[in-house]
Amino acid sequence: MKFIVKANLIDVVAKETYAAEVTIENSKIVYIKKISETLNTFILPGFIDAHVHVESSMLVPSEFARIAVTHGTVGTISDPHEIANVLGVPGVDYMIDNAKQVPFHFYFGAPSCVPATNFETAGAVIDSNDIDALLSRKEIVYLAEMMNFPGVIYKDEEVLKKLASAKKHNKPIDGHAPGLMGDQMKHYFNTGITTDHECFGYMEALEKLQHGVKVLIREGSAAKNFETLISLLKDFPEQIMFCCDDKHPDNLIESHINDHVKRALKEGHDLYNVLRAASYNVVKHYNLPVGLLQTGDNADFIEIDNLKDFTILKTYINGNLVAENGNSFIQSVEAPIVNNFNCRLKQPSDFKLKCVGSKLRVIEVLDGQLITNELFVESFSVNGFAESNAEEDILKIAVVNRYSDAPVAMAFIKNIGLKHGAIASCVAHDCHNIVVVGTNDEDICKAVNLIVKAKGGISLANANEEMVLELPIAGIMTNQPAEVVAEAYTKLDKRAKELGSKLRAPYMSLSFMALLVIPELKLSDKGLFNGKSFEFTDVFLK
């Protein structure tokens, strides 16, 4: 098929904009001609999310793509370690196979940390031999985020083998080093790790940039670092990329990388620097065959109305029109059910915690951040058992092993904000056990059992009220259309807020409370964990 597009072409390679007539034939841009006409619209390279876990959208890749193209996204750098922690290498294959069924550029990585640590229970293990085999495949373009930064710094043999495999196959290595600075930061990145999407402070990001690291500015459903870091784009335009990391379905329907672009332009950043962070820099870093509107490139581009409103009019991938005026032309595809879920229904007594100290070590949630603080508060006990104190917003948090029957791990958390009921989720990075927070043991148990019965999902329980969004694929995704999932998720999110949560995204924030590799305090199915010292710690201070 051959066709011609006339528009103002924004050339992010040459950094110039001009009226052009672009000829596309057989998915390629075969000719670009400068013309002297007044044209109303603009064409530019399509956006690429530089780091995302597709599973966090609760959608399979094909369904994620169906929505993302409406926002001008043509590709993603996708780390499948969420499903890998549940199913191992077969989970990675599931993502690749499903992604191949739609016209979208998915580039998957080899999950470097499955499980992320030895302090939690996952559904699978991917060792250095598996990593080497994955990296030998053309579908795997990089070694995904190396979250085990202590293993890198202290030269864990298995970690070093994984890094060596990436170098052997000449594939980039993604980093994950929240808060790491000084000599430890230098040691970590001197091993060949090249990126970091976990910077939550300006000085931290600046030091990493000065060391040559590529910093990904993240704005997801839970972690929001755009405002803190975007000013760095001016001085380090070649080292900045945009990513979402984790995007829940309601937020994905609203926007994707186009939101980064609009906000950066509104703040007055250079047009070409902004668009390069959303496309060119990603293509060059990962050596991707995604088109950049150059002669001979794949015809991957978008058309917008103007540089102020930046409304996405059309999205093309390989010369095919995949979205127009907010409507996606990608069709939903059938996604088979795969899972790994094996735990019994719980009783309220399973969530009883004997009070053995007058003070509690409490996880403090920070809205819009993945990091947490450590607080110390007076314990609240009834008949010798530590209970939630909703009045002071000190609530019980528990993690239930989904892969086998085991004792429930419990601690306490502040800033979830519930005044009644409980919320739970099996989307709990990275091992995807069940994490639950509530005001009383009965509702906590109900919320957990809703997920156990569904073999995965997110839920809410309050007295006689029960709500659940079932996620039967690996316990973290669904085969339902994105619009249906977003509506169900929005209802749960709204109800959690009605029950008292002040968080912008209570379920997304909850999903990171078991992520041990992000400091300071988190809870795994094995106990309360200090992410700074990288060891378990006590809930009670005696």
C-alpha positions in Angstrom: 0.0 0.0 0.0 1.2 3.5 -0.9 -0.1 6.8 0.4 1.1 10.4 1.0 0.8 12.5 4.2 1.1 16.3 4.1 1.8 18.1 7.3 4.4 20.1 9.2 7.1 17.6 9.9 8.9 17.8 13.3 12.3 16.3 12.6 13.7 15.3 16.0 16.9 14.1 14.4 17.9 17.3 12.6 16.0 19.5 15.1 14.0 21.4 12.5 10.3 21.7 11.5 9.1 22.2 7.9 6.1 21.6 5.7 6.5 18.2 4.1 5.0 15.7 1.8 5.8 12.2 3.1 5.4 9.1 0.9 4.8 5.8 2.7 4.9 2.5 0.9 5.0 -1.1 2.2 5.3 0.1 5.9 8.3 2.3 5.1 8.9 6.0 4.6 10.3 6.1 1.0 10.4 9.8 0.3 10.2 13.1 2.2 9.8 16.3 0.2 9.9 19.8 1.6 7.1 21.9 0.3 6.1 25.5 0.5 2.5 25.2 1.6 0.7 26.4 4.8 -0.4 23.3 6.6 -2.5 23.0 9.8 -1.3 19.8 11.4 2.0 18.3 12.5 3.6 14.9 12.3 6.3 13.6 14.6 7.8 10.3 15.8 5.4 8.1 17.9 6.1 7.9 21.6 7.8 5.1 23.4 7.4 4.3 27.1 11.0 3.8 28.2 10.1 1.5 31.1 6.8 -0.1 31.9 5.3 -3.2 33.5 2.4 -3.9 31.2 0.9 -6.2 33.8 0.3 -3.3 36.2 -2.4 -2.1 33.8 -4.1 -5.4 34.7 -4.4 -5.8 30.9 -2.6 -8.3 28.6 -0.2 -6.6 26.1 -2.6 -6.7 23.2 -5.3 -4.8 25.2 -2.7 -2.4 26.6 -1.6 -1.6 23.0 -5.2 -1.0 22.0 -5.5 1.8 24.4 -2.0 3.2 24.3 -2.1 4.0 20.6 -4.9 6.4 21.1 -2.4 8.5 23.1 0.3 8.4 20.4 2.3 5.6 21.9 3.8 3.2 19.3 6.1 1.1 21.5 7.2 0.2 25.0 10.3 -1.0 26.8 8.5 -3.7 28.8 9.9 -5.5 31.9 7.7 -8.7 32.3 9.0 -9.4 35.8 5.5 -9.2 37.3 4.3 -12.3 35.5 7.7 -13.8 35.7 7.5 -13.8 39.5 4.3 -15.8 39.2 5.1 -18.2 36.3 8.8 -17.9 35.5 10.0 -18.0 31.9 6.7 -19.4 30.6 5.1 -16.1 31.9 7.6 -14.1 29.7 6.7 -16.3 26.7 3.0 -15.6 27.4 3.6 -11.9 27.2 5.6 -12.1 24.0 3.1 -14.4 22.3 0.1 -12.2 23.1 2.0 -9.0 22.1 2.8 -10.5 18.6 -0.9 -10.5 17.8 -1.3 -6.8 17.5 0.5 -4.0 15.5 2.5 -2.4 18.2 6.2 -2.3 19.1 6.7 -4.3 22.3 10.3 -4.7 23.4 10.7 -7.1 26.3 13.5 -7.5 28.7 14.9 -10.5 30.6 13.7 -10.2 34.2 16.9 -9.9 36.3 15.4 -10.4 39.7 12.9 -13.3 40.0 12.4 -13.3 42.9 13.5 -9.7 43.6 15.0 -10.9 46.9 15.5 -14.0 49.0 13.3 -12.5 51.7 9.9 -13.3 50.1 8.0 -16.1 48.4 7.6 -16.0 44.6 5.9 -18.4 42.3 9.1 -19.0 40.3 12.8 -18.5 40.0 14.8 -17.3 37.0 18.5 -18.0 37.5 21.5 -16.9 35.6 21.3 -19.8 33.1 17.7 -18.8 32.3 18.8 -15.2 31.9 21.5 -16.2 29.5 19.0 -18.2 27.4 16.5 -15.3 27.4 19.1 -12.8 26.3 20.2 -15.0 23.4 16.7 -14.5 21.9 16.0 -11.7 19.5 12.7 -10.9 21.2 14.6 -10.0 24.4 16.4 -6.7 23.9 17.8 -5.9 27.3 18.4 -7.1 30.9 15.6 -5.6 32.9 16.0 -3.6 36.0 18.6 -4.9 38.4 16.8 -4.3 41.6 19.3 -6.3 43.7 21.6 -3.4 44.2 23.2 -4.9 47.3 24.0 -8.0 45.2 25.7 -5.7 42.6 27.7 -3.7 45.2 28.8 -6.7 47.2 29.5 -8.9 44.1 26.9 -11.6 44.5 28.0 -14.4 42.1 24.6 -15.0 40.6 24.0 -11.3 40.0 27.4 -10.9 38.4 26.7 -13.8 36.0 23.5 -12.1 34.9 25.3 -8.8 34.2 28.0 -10.8 32.3 25.4 -12.4 30.1 24.0 -9.0 29.1 27.5 -7.9 28.1 28.1 -11.1 26.2 25.0 -10.6 24.2 25.7 -6.8 23.8 22.4 -5.8 25.3 21.7 -2.8 27.6 21.3 -3.3 31.4 18.5 -1.3 33.2 19.1 -0.1 36.7 17.0 0.3 39.8 18.8 2.1 42.6 16.4 4.3 44.6 18.3 6.8 46.8 21.7 5.4 45.9 24.4 8.1 45.9 28.1 8.6 46.4 30.6 5.7 46.1 27.9 3.0 46.2 26.1 4.6 43.3 29.3 4.8 41.3 30.2 1.2 42.0 26.7 0.1 41.0 26.7 1.9 37.7 30.3 1.1 36.9 29.3 -2.5 36.4 27.7 -1.6 33.1 24.2 -0.7 34.3 23.1 2.3 32.2 19.7 3.6 33.4 17.7 4.4 36.5 13.9 5.1 36.7 13.8 5.2 40.5 15.2 8.7 41.2 12.9 10.4 43.7 15.1 13.4 44.6 16.6 16.1 42.4 20.2 15.9 43.8 20.1 12.1 43.5 19.1 12.3 39.8 21.7 15.1 39.2 24.5 13.0 40.6 23.6 10.0 38.5 23.3 12.2 35.4 26.7 13.6 36.1 28.1 10.1 36.3 26.7 9.4 32.9 23.6 7.5 33.8 20.4 7.8 31.7 17.6 9.0 34.0 14.1 8.0 33.2 11.5 10.6 34.4 8.7 8.6 35.8 5.1 9.6 36.1 2.9 6.6 36.9 -0.3 5.9 38.8 1.6 5.8 42.2 5.1 7.1 41.7 5.1 10.7 40.4 8.5 12.2 39.9 7.9 14.5 37.0 7.7 17.8 38.9 10.9 17.0 40.9 13.0 16.0 37.9 11.8 17.7 34.7 14.1 20.7 35.1 17.0 18.4 34.5 15.9 18.1 30.9 17.4 21.4 30.0 21.0 20.6 30.9 20.9 16.8 30.2 18.7 16.5 27.1 20.5 13.5 25.7 20.3 11.5 29.0 16.6 11.9 29.8 13.8 9.5 28.8 10.1 9.4 29.8 8.4 6.4 31.4 5.3 5.5 33.4 6.6 2.3 35.0 3.2 1.4 36.4 -0.1 2.5 34.9 -3.5 1.4 36.3 -6.3 0.9 33.7 -8.2 4.1 34.5 -5.1 6.2 34.2 -4.1 4.5 30.9 -7.4 5.3 29.4 -6.8 9.0 30.3 -3.2 9.4 29.1 0.2 7.9 28.6 3.6 9.4 27.6 1.6 12.2 25.9 1.0 13.6 29.4 4.8 13.9 30.0 5.1 15.7 26.6 2.2 18.2 27.2 3.4 19.1 30.7 7.0 19.5 29.7 6.1 21.8 26.8 3.7 23.8 29.0 6.6 24.4 31.4 8.6 25.9 28.5 11.0 23.2 27.7 12.6 23.0 24.2 10.3 21.2 21.8 13.0 18.9 20.4 14.4 18.0 23.8 11.0 17.0 25.0 10.2 14.9 21.9 13.6 13.3 22.0 13.0 12.2 25.6 9.7 10.6 24.3 11.1 8.9 21.3 14.6 9.5 19.9 16.6 8.9 23.1 14.8 5.6 23.7 15.3 4.4 20.2 19.1 5.2 20.3 19.7 3.8 23.7 18.0 0.4 23.1 18.9 0.3 19.4 15.3 -0.1 18.3 14.0 -0.4 14.8 11.2 2.1 15.5 10.9 4.8 12.9 11.9 8.5 13.6 10.4 10.0 10.5 13.5 9.6 8.4 13.7 8.3 4.8 14.0 4.5 5.0 12.5 4.2 8.5 9.5 2.2 9.5 6.4 4.5 9.2 5.8 4.9 13.0 4.5 8.4 13.6 1.7 10.5 14.9 -0.3 13.5 13.7 -1.3 16.2 16.1 -3.4 19.4 15.8 -1.0 22.0 17.1 1.9 22.4 19.5 -0.2 24.0 22.2 -3.0 21.5 22.7 -1.0 18.6 21.3 -4.2 16.6 20.6 -3.4 13.2 19.0 -5.3 13.0 15.8 -3.8 9.9 14.2 -1.3 7.2 15.1 0.5 5.1 12.5 2.6 1.9 13.2 4.4 0.3 10.2 2.4 2.5 7.9 -1.0 1.3 9.3 -3.4 3.7 10.8 -4.0 2.2 14.3 -5.8 5.1 16.0 -7.7 8.2 15.0 -9.4 10.9 17.1 -9.3 8.8 20.2 -10.6 5.6 18.5 -8.4 2.6 18.4 -8.4 0.3 15.3 -6.6 -2.5 17.2 -9.0 -5.3 18.0 -9.1 -7.2 21.3 -7.7 -10.7 21.0 -8.5 -13.8 23.0 -6.1 -14.3 26.0 -6.0 -17.8 27.6 -6.0 -18.2 31.3 -2.7 -19.1 33.0 -2.2 -19.0 36.8 -0.3 -20.1 39.9 -2.5 -19.8 42.9 -2.6 -22.3 45.8 -3.7 -21.1 49.2 -6.7 -21.9 51.4 -9.5 -19.5 52.5 -8.5 -17.7 55.7 -10.3 -17.1 59.0 -10.3 -13.8 61.0 -8.2 -15.6 63.6 -5.4 -15.9 61.0 -4.9 -12.2 61.3 -4.6 -11.9 65.1 -1.3 -10.5 66.2 -0.3 -10.8 69.8 0.9 -7.5 71.3 4.4 -8.0 72.7 5.6 -4.4 73.0 4.3 -0.9 74.0 5.6 0.6 70.7 5.1 -0.3 67.1 7.4 0.2 64.1 5.1 1.5 61.4 5.3 1.9 57.7 4.5 5.5 56.6 3.1 5.7 53.1 4.1 8.8 51.1 1.5 9.8 48.5 3.0 9.8 45.0 6.1 7.9 46.0 7.2 4.3 46.3 9.6 5.0 49.1 8.2 4.8 52.7 9.3 6.1 56.1 9.7 4.4 59.4 7.6 5.7 62.3 7.3 4.6 65.9 4.0 4.9 67.7 2.2 3.6 70.8 0.6 0.2 70.2 -3.2 -0.2 70.5 -4.2 -3.6 72.0 -7.5 -5.3 72.8 -7.4 -8.5 75.0 -3.6 -8.8 74.4 -3.8 -8.5 70.6 -2.5 -5.5 68.6 -5.3 -4.0 66.6 -5.8 -1.2 64.1 -6.4 2.3 65.4 -8.5 4.0 62.7 -8.8 7.1 64.7 -5.0 7.6 64.6 -4.8 6.1 61.1 -2.6 3.3 62.3 -4.0 0.3 60.4 -3.0 -3.4 60.3 -1.3 -4.5 57.1 -0.9 -8.2 56.2 0.7 -10.2 53.4 -0.7 -13.6 52.6 1.4 -16.2 50.7 -0.7 -17.1 47.6 1.5 -20.0 46.5 1.1 -22.2 49.5 -0.5 -22.2 53.0 1.8 -20.4 55.4 1.4 -18.1 58.5 0.2 -14.6 57.6 2.8 -11.8 58.0 1.5 -8.7 59.7 2.6 -5.2 60.6 1.1 -1.7 60.8 0.9 1.2 58.3 0.0 4.9 58.3 -1.6 7.1 55.6 -3.8 4.5 53.9 -6.5 6.4 55.8 -9.4 4.0 55.9 -11.9 4.7 58.6 -13.9 1.5 57.9 -13.4 -1.8 56.1 -10.4 -3.2 54.2 -8.8 -3.2 50.8 -6.7 -6.0 49.3 -4.8 -6.7 46.2 -3.0 -9.5 44.5 -1.2 -7.0 42.3 1.6 -6.7 44.9 5.0 -6.1 43.5 7.0 -8.1 42.9 5.9 -11.5 44.1 2.2 -10.8 43.9 1.2 -12.3 47.1 -2.0 -10.9 48.7 -1.5 -7.6 50.5 -4.3 -6.2 52.6 -4.9 -3.2 54.9 -8.0 -2.8 57.1 -9.6 -1.5 60.2 -10.6 -4.8 61.6 -9.7 -8.5 61.2 -13.2 -9.6 60.0 -13.1 -7.2 57.0 -9.4 -7.9 56.4 -10.3 -11.6 56.1 -13.2 -11.0 53.8 -11.1 -8.9 51.5 -8.5 -11.6 51.3 -10.9 -14.4 50.7 -12.5 -12.5 47.8 -9.1 -12.7 46.1 -8.5 -16.3 47.1 -11.8 -17.4 45.6 -11.1 -15.5 42.3 -7.5 -16.7 42.2 -6.3 -13.1 41.9 -7.7 -9.6 41.9 -8.3 -6.5 43.9 -11.0 -6.2 46.5 -12.8 -4.3 49.1 -14.8 -5.4 52.1 -16.8 -3.4 54.6 -19.3 -5.1 57.0 -21.8 -6.7 54.5 -20.3 -5.0 51.5 -18.0 -6.9 49.1 -16.4 -5.8 45.9 -13.9 -7.6 43.7 -12.2 -7.1 40.3 -11.2 -10.6 39.3 -7.8 -11.0 37.6 -7.6 -14.6 36.5 -4.5 -14.4 34.3 -1.5 -15.0 36.7 -3.7 -13.4 39.4 -2.6 -10.0 38.0 -4.3 -9.5 34.6 -7.7 -10.0 33.0 -9.0 -11.0 29.6 -11.7 -8.3 29.8 -11.7 -5.2 27.7 -9.8 -2.2 29.1 -13.0 -0.1 29.4 -14.7 -2.8 31.5 -11.6 -3.1 33.7 -11.2 0.6 34.1 -14.9 1.0 35.1 -14.6 -1.7 37.8 -11.3 -0.4 39.1 -12.7 3.2 39.2 -15.6 2.0 41.4 -13.2 0.3 43.8 -10.9 3.3 43.9 -13.9 5.6 44.6 -15.2 3.4 47.3 -11.8 3.1 49.0 -11.7 6.9 49.1 -15.3 7.1 50.5 -14.1 4.8 53.3 -11.5 7.4 54.2 -8.4 7.0 52.0 -6.9 10.3 51.0 -4.3 8.7 48.7 -4.5 9.7 45.0 -4.3 6.0 44.0 -4.9 3.8 47.1 -4.7 0.5 45.3 -1.6 1.4 43.4 0.1 2.6 46.6 -1.0 -0.6 48.3 0.6 -2.7 45.6 4.0 -1.4 46.4 3.9 -2.0 50.2 5.4 -5.5 49.6 8.2 -4.2 47.3 11.2 -4.9 49.5 13.8 -3.3 47.2 12.3 0.2 47.7 13.3 1.7 51.1 12.5 2.1 53.9 10.0 -0.3 55.5 8.0 -2.9 53.5 6.2 -6.1 54.4 6.8 -9.4 52.7 5.0 -12.7 53.3 7.9 -13.6 55.6 7.9 -10.4 57.7 8.6 -6.7 58.1 11.7 -5.7 56.1 14.1 -2.8 56.2 15.1 -1.8 52.7 18.1 0.2 53.8 19.8 -2.4 55.9 18.3 -5.2 53.7 17.2 -7.3 56.6 14.1 -8.2 58.6 13.1 -6.1 61.5 10.7 -6.3 64.4 7.2 -4.9 64.5 7.3 -4.3 68.2 9.8 -2.4 70.2 10.0 -4.1 73.6 
